[in-house]
Every structure is written in C-alpha cells, then in structure tokens.
C-alpha cells in the first residue's frame, strides 16, 4: 500500500471517520464513561453521514438544474466543480497529493499549537481539493519533488490556518459565539459578503408590510419556503428549454412534475443536511473541548459551511438563489468580453452562497443580504477565469476549482513562482 492509499483512503480520505476519531480522542481526554465514548463517537459520525446523504440528494437535484441551464442557454463552457477537477488531479498526482496532505496537516497542527491561530481544520474533502490544486499548479512549474511537497504542504497548512481566521469575525456575528469556525475554502467570499453587508446593510429590523403579515406563518416554515423557491427556480429555468427536450431529459415526465419533484427532492436533502449538522455539532463541540485543553489549548474546530445554515435557514436559501443570479450576471459579462465562459456551478452557489447569505443577513439585514449575495455570486463565478491558465498540466477540461480561496491561493503561489522564474502559466 502506497502513501496515496494510506492517506487518501484512510483517515483523511473519510471525513466522517476523521471527525469520529476527533470526538473519540476528545472524550478520552475528558475521561468520559464508556457509554458516552460510544454514543459521542457514533453520533458525530452519523451526523456527518447524514450531512453527506443530504448533500448528495440536494446535489443530485442541483446537477439536474445545471443541465437544464446548460441546455436552455445552448452553450458549453467551463463549470467550477471541485469533485470533478480533484478526481482528475488524483489520477495524475495521487502520490503528490497524499504527501502534500500529510505535510500540510502536520504543519497546520504545529501552527495551531504554537501560534495565536488556534483553528483546527476538520473538513477533510476540502483538504483534498486544495492539495489537488496545489499539486497540479506546482507540477506545472516543473519543481523537484522535495520542493513540490514542501511548497504544497506549506501553502495547504497556511490556507487551513488562516482561512478560518480571516472569516471568523463575520462567523462570530452570524452565530453569536466562537464555538466553531468555518473550515471551507471560500473564506475570501465570506469576508467579501460580510464587508459588503456591513457597508450597505442595516441591523434594524423593519416592520413587516401588512400584506406579508397574512402569510407570515408561511415564512416561519423554512422548509416550505425553500421548496417554493426551488420550484420557482426550476420552473423559470425550464422556460428556456423546449418541452420535447425537457421531456427527453426526464423520461417523458411533464415539466411541471419535473420541477415539483426536483424541488421536493432538493428540500428533503436540505432537511437531512440540517438534521445532520445539529447532531454533529451537539457531539463534536463538547468532545473537542478535551483536545483543546490537552493538545492545542484554546483550539477552535473549523467545520464545513453548512453548519451556518441552521442560524438563518431562509437567508441561506435566499443567499443561494441570489448568488446564482450573480453568477449568471458574471457569465453574461464573460460572454460579452471573451471566449472563455464560466457556467455558474449550482453546487458551490448553494453551499458557499448559502453560507454567505447567512453571514450577510446577520451582519446587514435584508439589504445587506441582497447586495452581498449578488456580489458574492458574481465574484465566485469570475475568479476561476484567472485560475484556468495555471492548471495547464491537467489538460483541457470543462471543469475547474470552485470557491474563492482556490483562486486566491493559486494566484499568490503562482506570483511567488513567477518571482523566481518558475511560473506555471
């Protein structure tokens, strides 16, 4: 068994197992009784598995929406999708990715132990995504193996340590505390949303218009709101696709039935995500205190972005919708000015846009949410254009890395390589 198999298919390759081990270690350090050791470990892993199941269900619906958008606009472009591009990188650079992850995690824990940056990054799949991008970018510079591993591990560690730190100010405002940080490589997007919401928004809660008061109970049930919004999104997207083409795509089903089923499927996925998040947080945060006290005093767990959804579920849904609209605006801008077209990735707009929506709403109210989410969607769709030339070693593919931090880290690293005459572009 090589390094790639040990790391990618072992502890770091299974986020649920990684989080379960973290919970178990924390409970052991707290000398918890056997029953608590078992229940805390299992519920932490179960919570994350529920999150994955929900994300898979929601992602399936969103993928269908993406197909409808592509078919309706009659275009083939490049879509930001982390799983696709990381999978391609795994084929070419499995060993390099594994070693970068190993070095990066060790350096990251050292930073948490001996510096003021006490964040411990626990989102395993995002570690894999960033390591994949770093391996591809550094290989394009034709560096010796030891330099590729060293630079890759260092930048991965810095991204895992500083990413949660820079966004924590706004995460704290969104959640009302500092029990956890966000370990998701869209930190620049969250900071941008917080800054914009702070600049244009207001925390003052305006009275609800009389017309809306009659349907206020409807807005209190966020699952119903999400279902209706998604139904409208599918319905509007389907208007741009010929009825026969839509029928062919979904086995002869009527467009109304397609929109309704996909909306309910998506909403069910969101419900499972929220249930998993609640279960995971209820176990991982108390257990993590044991690690904080013994290994990394004052450590703060950095978790995946859906943990924010429970703090303002409707804002998360609106953040997704508005971020996607901002992405469509960016796509139109690219179509007007250049050949390369980035098609908005519905999945990153759902997760990153939803989390940004929660932050923007909690910081700047409704006005802050609207402006910040639109700007966020525009930026995360536009940024991958600058990353594309840096990934030449992967060949011409119709996918690239999503989320802001991949482009930011990639451009910074490439700038340093250029400084030494080793640029990847």
C-alpha positions in Angstrom: 0.0 0.0 0.0 1.5 3.4 -1.0 1.2 6.8 0.6 -1.7 7.8 -1.6 -3.7 4.7 -0.5 -2.8 5.2 3.2 -3.8 8.8 3.3 -6.5 9.3 0.7 -8.3 6.1 1.6 -7.5 6.2 5.2 -8.1 8.7 7.9 -8.0 11.9 5.8 -10.0 10.3 3.0 -13.0 9.7 5.2 -14.2 12.9 6.8 -16.8 11.1 8.9 -14.1 8.8 10.3 -11.8 11.7 10.9 -14.5 13.6 12.9 -15.4 10.4 14.8 -11.7 10.0 15.8 -11.5 13.6 16.9 -14.7 13.2 19.0 -13.3 9.9 20.5 -9.9 11.5 21.4 -11.7 14.5 22.9 -13.9 12.3 25.1 -11.0 10.0 26.1 -9.0 13.1 27.2 -12.1 14.1 29.2 -12.2 10.6 30.8 -15.8 10.2 29.6 -17.6 6.9 30.6 -17.8 4.1 28.0 -21.4 4.8 27.1 -20.6 8.5 26.3 -17.5 7.4 24.3 -19.6 5.2 22.2 -22.6 7.5 21.7 -20.5 10.6 21.2 -18.3 9.0 18.5 -21.2 7.3 16.7 -23.4 10.4 16.7 -20.6 12.6 15.4 -20.0 10.2 12.5 -23.8 9.7 12.0 -24.3 13.5 11.9 -21.7 13.9 9.2 -23.0 10.9 7.2 -26.5 12.5 7.3 -24.9 15.7 6.0 -23.3 13.8 3.2 -26.6 12.0 2.4 -28.5 15.3 2.4 -25.8 16.9 0.3 -25.9 14.0 -2.2 -29.7 14.3 -2.5 -29.6 18.1 -2.9 -26.6 17.9 -5.2 -28.5 15.5 -7.5 -31.3 17.9 -7.8 -28.9 20.8 -8.4 -27.0 18.9 -11.0 -30.3 18.4 -12.9 -30.8 22.2 -12.6 -27.4 22.7 -14.0 -28.2 20.5 -17.0 -31.4 22.4 -17.6 -29.5 25.7 -17.5 -26.8 24.5 -20.0 -29.4 23.0 -22.3 -31.6 26.2 -22.1 -28.7 28.6 -22.9 -27.3 26.3 -25.6 -23.7 26.7 -24.6 -20.8 24.5 -23.5 -18.5 26.3 -21.1 -16.3 25.5 -18.1 -18.1 24.7 -14.8 -16.5 25.1 -11.4 -16.9 21.7 -9.7 -14.4 20.6 -7.1 -15.1 16.9 -7.1 -14.6 16.6 -10.9 -11.4 18.5 -11.1 -9.9 16.9 -8.0 -10.8 13.5 -9.4 -8.8 14.2 -12.5 -5.9 15.5 -10.4 -6.0 12.3 -8.3 -5.4 10.3 -11.5 -2.3 12.2 -12.4 -0.9 13.2 -9.0 -2.1 10.8 -6.4 1.2 10.4 -4.6 2.0 14.1 -4.6 -1.5 14.9 -3.2 -1.1 12.4 -0.4 2.3 13.7 0.7 1.1 17.4 0.5 -1.8 16.5 2.7 0.4 14.7 5.2 2.9 17.6 5.4 0.2 20.2 5.4 -1.7 18.6 8.3 1.4 18.3 10.4 2.4 22.0 9.8 -1.2 23.1 10.4 -1.4 21.4 13.8 2.0 23.0 14.7 0.6 26.4 13.8 -2.4 25.8 16.0 -0.3 24.6 18.9 2.4 27.3 18.9 0.8 30.4 17.3 -2.3 32.5 18.1 -4.1 30.9 15.1 -5.9 28.1 17.1 -8.1 26.8 14.4 -8.1 23.1 13.6 -9.4 22.4 10.1 -11.7 19.4 10.1 -13.2 19.5 6.6 -11.3 16.6 5.0 -12.6 16.8 1.5 -11.6 20.4 1.2 -8.1 19.5 2.3 -8.1 17.0 -0.6 -9.4 19.7 -3.0 -6.7 22.2 -2.1 -3.9 19.7 -2.1 -5.1 18.6 -5.6 -4.9 22.1 -6.9 -1.5 22.7 -5.3 -0.1 19.5 -6.8 -1.3 20.4 -10.3 -0.1 24.0 -10.1 3.3 23.1 -8.7 3.8 20.3 -11.2 3.3 22.9 -14.0 6.4 24.8 -12.6 8.5 21.6 -13.0 9.8 21.7 -9.4 11.9 18.9 -7.9 9.7 16.5 -5.8 11.0 17.8 -2.5 10.2 21.4 -3.4 6.8 20.4 -4.7 6.0 18.6 -1.4 7.4 21.4 0.7 5.7 24.3 -1.0 2.5 22.3 -1.3 2.4 21.3 2.3 3.3 24.8 3.5 0.6 26.5 1.4 -2.0 23.9 2.4 -1.2 24.5 6.1 -1.4 28.2 5.7 -4.7 28.0 3.9 -6.2 25.7 6.6 -4.9 28.0 9.4 -5.6 31.5 8.0 -8.7 30.8 6.1 -10.9 30.2 9.2 -9.1 33.1 10.9 -9.9 35.7 8.4 -13.6 34.9 8.2 -14.1 34.3 11.9 -15.1 37.9 12.7 -18.2 37.5 10.5 -18.9 33.9 11.5 -18.9 35.1 15.1 -21.5 37.8 14.2 -23.6 35.2 12.3 -23.6 32.6 15.1 -23.4 34.8 18.2 -20.3 33.0 19.5 -16.9 31.4 18.8 -17.6 27.8 19.5 -16.6 26.9 15.9 -15.1 28.4 12.8 -15.7 27.7 9.1 -13.3 25.2 7.5 -14.3 25.8 3.9 -12.1 27.3 1.2 -14.4 30.2 0.5 -13.0 32.5 3.2 -12.5 35.4 0.8 -16.1 35.1 -0.3 -17.4 35.2 3.3 -15.2 38.2 4.1 -16.4 39.9 1.0 -20.0 39.2 1.9 -19.5 40.5 5.4 -17.8 43.7 4.3 -20.5 44.5 1.7 -23.3 43.7 4.1 -21.7 45.9 6.7 -21.3 48.7 4.2 -24.7 48.8 2.7 -26.9 47.0 5.2 -28.6 47.7 8.5 -29.3 45.6 11.5 -32.5 47.4 12.1 -35.5 45.1 11.6 -38.1 47.0 9.6 -41.8 46.3 10.3 -43.3 43.6 8.0 -45.7 45.0 5.4 -49.3 44.4 6.1 -49.7 42.3 3.0 -47.0 39.9 4.2 -48.4 39.6 7.7 -51.2 37.5 6.4 -48.7 34.9 5.1 -46.2 35.3 7.9 -46.8 31.7 9.2 -45.7 30.5 5.7 -42.4 32.3 6.1 -41.8 30.7 9.5 -41.7 27.2 8.0 -38.3 27.5 6.2 -38.7 24.0 4.6 -41.8 25.2 2.8 -40.1 28.4 1.7 -37.1 26.5 0.4 -39.3 24.1 -1.6 -41.3 27.0 -3.1 -38.2 29.0 -4.1 -36.6 25.9 -5.6 -39.8 25.1 -7.5 -39.8 28.6 -9.0 -36.1 28.3 -9.9 -36.7 25.0 -11.8 -39.8 26.4 -13.4 -38.2 29.5 -14.6 -35.1 27.6 -15.9 -37.4 25.2 -17.8 -39.0 28.0 -19.7 -35.8 28.3 -21.8 -35.7 24.6 -22.7 -38.0 23.2 -25.4 -40.7 21.0 -23.9 -39.7 17.9 -26.0 -36.0 18.3 -24.9 -37.1 18.5 -21.2 -39.3 15.5 -21.6 -36.4 13.6 -23.2 -34.1 14.5 -20.3 -36.5 13.3 -17.6 -38.0 10.2 -19.2 -41.1 11.7 -20.6 -42.3 13.5 -17.4 -44.3 16.7 -17.7 -42.2 19.9 -17.0 -44.5 20.8 -14.0 -43.9 17.3 -12.5 -40.2 17.6 -13.1 -40.0 21.0 -11.3 -42.1 19.8 -8.4 -40.3 16.5 -7.8 -36.8 18.1 -8.1 -37.8 20.9 -5.7 -39.1 18.4 -3.1 -36.0 16.2 -3.6 -33.8 19.2 -3.0 -35.7 20.3 0.0 -35.5 16.8 1.5 -31.8 17.0 1.0 -31.6 20.3 2.8 -33.7 18.9 5.7 -31.3 16.0 6.1 -28.3 18.3 6.0 -29.7 20.5 8.8 -30.6 17.4 10.9 -27.0 16.0 10.4 -25.4 19.4 11.3 -27.4 19.7 14.5 -26.5 16.1 15.6 -22.8 16.6 14.7 -22.4 19.9 16.5 -24.2 18.6 19.6 -21.4 16.0 19.9 -18.3 17.3 18.3 -18.1 20.7 20.1 -18.2 19.3 23.7 -15.8 16.5 22.7 -13.5 18.9 21.1 -13.0 20.7 24.4 -10.9 17.7 25.5 -8.5 18.2 22.6 -8.4 22.0 23.2 -7.5 21.5 26.8 -4.8 18.9 26.3 -3.2 19.1 22.9 -4.0 22.5 21.4 -5.1 24.8 24.3 -7.8 27.1 23.2 -8.3 25.3 19.8 -11.4 26.1 17.8 -12.8 23.4 15.4 -13.2 24.7 11.8 -16.2 22.8 10.3 -17.9 22.7 6.9 -20.0 25.7 5.8 -23.5 24.0 6.1 -23.2 24.4 9.9 -24.2 28.1 9.3 -27.5 27.1 7.6 -29.3 26.4 10.9 -28.8 30.0 12.1 -30.8 31.6 9.3 -32.2 28.9 7.0 -34.3 31.3 4.9 -31.3 33.6 4.5 -29.3 30.5 3.3 -31.9 29.7 0.7 -32.0 33.3 -0.5 -28.2 33.5 -0.4 -28.1 30.5 -2.8 -30.7 32.0 -5.1 -29.1 35.5 -5.3 -25.6 34.1 -5.5 -26.7 32.0 -8.5 -28.3 35.1 -10.1 -25.0 37.0 -9.6 -23.2 34.0 -11.2 -25.5 34.3 -14.3 -24.6 38.0 -14.5 -20.9 37.1 -14.4 -21.4 34.5 -17.1 -23.1 37.2 -19.3 -20.2 39.5 -18.7 -17.7 36.9 -19.8 -19.8 36.1 -22.9 -19.7 39.8 -23.8 -15.9 40.3 -23.4 -14.1 37.0 -24.0 -14.3 33.5 -25.4 -13.9 31.5 -22.1 -17.3 31.2 -20.4 -17.7 30.1 -16.8 -21.1 28.5 -16.3 -22.2 29.1 -12.7 -21.7 25.9 -10.7 -25.0 25.4 -8.9 -23.5 23.3 -6.1 -20.8 25.9 -5.0 -23.5 28.6 -5.2 -25.7 26.5 -2.9 -23.1 25.8 -0.2 -20.9 28.9 -0.4 -23.8 31.2 -1.5 -26.0 29.8 1.3 -23.4 30.3 4.0 -22.5 33.8 2.6 -26.2 34.6 2.7 -26.4 33.7 6.4 -23.4 35.9 7.2 -24.7 38.8 5.1 -28.2 38.7 6.7 -26.9 38.5 10.2 -24.4 41.4 9.6 -26.5 43.7 7.4 -30.1 42.6 7.4 -32.2 42.1 4.2 -30.5 44.9 2.2 -27.1 43.5 3.1 -28.2 40.0 2.2 -29.4 41.1 -1.3 -26.4 43.2 -2.3 -23.8 40.9 -0.7 -25.2 37.7 -2.1 -25.4 39.1 -5.7 -21.8 40.3 -5.5 -20.6 37.0 -4.0 -22.1 35.1 -6.9 -20.5 37.4 -9.4 -17.1 37.1 -7.8 -17.0 33.3 -7.3 -18.0 32.8 -11.0 -15.5 35.3 -12.3 -12.4 34.3 -10.3 -11.9 30.8 -11.8 -11.1 32.5 -15.1 -7.8 33.6 -13.6 -7.1 30.1 -12.3 -7.6 28.3 -15.6 -4.1 29.1 -17.2 -2.4 27.9 -14.0 -3.7 24.3 -14.3 -2.2 23.5 -17.7 -0.8 20.2 -16.6 -4.4 18.9 -16.2 -5.0 19.5 -19.9 -8.2 21.0 -21.4 -11.1 20.1 -19.2 -14.6 21.6 -18.8 -14.3 21.9 -15.1 -12.2 23.9 -12.6 -12.0 24.5 -8.9 -14.8 26.4 -7.3 -14.8 28.8 -4.3 -12.7 31.9 -3.8 -9.8 30.6 -1.9 -8.6 28.2 -4.6 -8.1 31.1 -7.0 -6.6 33.4 -4.3 -4.1 30.7 -3.1 -3.4 29.7 -6.7 -2.7 33.3 -7.8 -0.5 34.0 -4.7 1.6 30.9 -5.2 1.9 31.5 -8.9 3.1 35.0 -8.2 5.8 33.7 -6.0 6.8 31.2 -8.6 7.0 33.9 -11.2 9.2 35.9 -8.8 11.7 33.0 -9.1 11.2 32.4 -12.8 9.1 29.3 -12.2 5.6 30.4 -13.1 3.1 27.7 -14.0 1.3 29.8 -16.7 
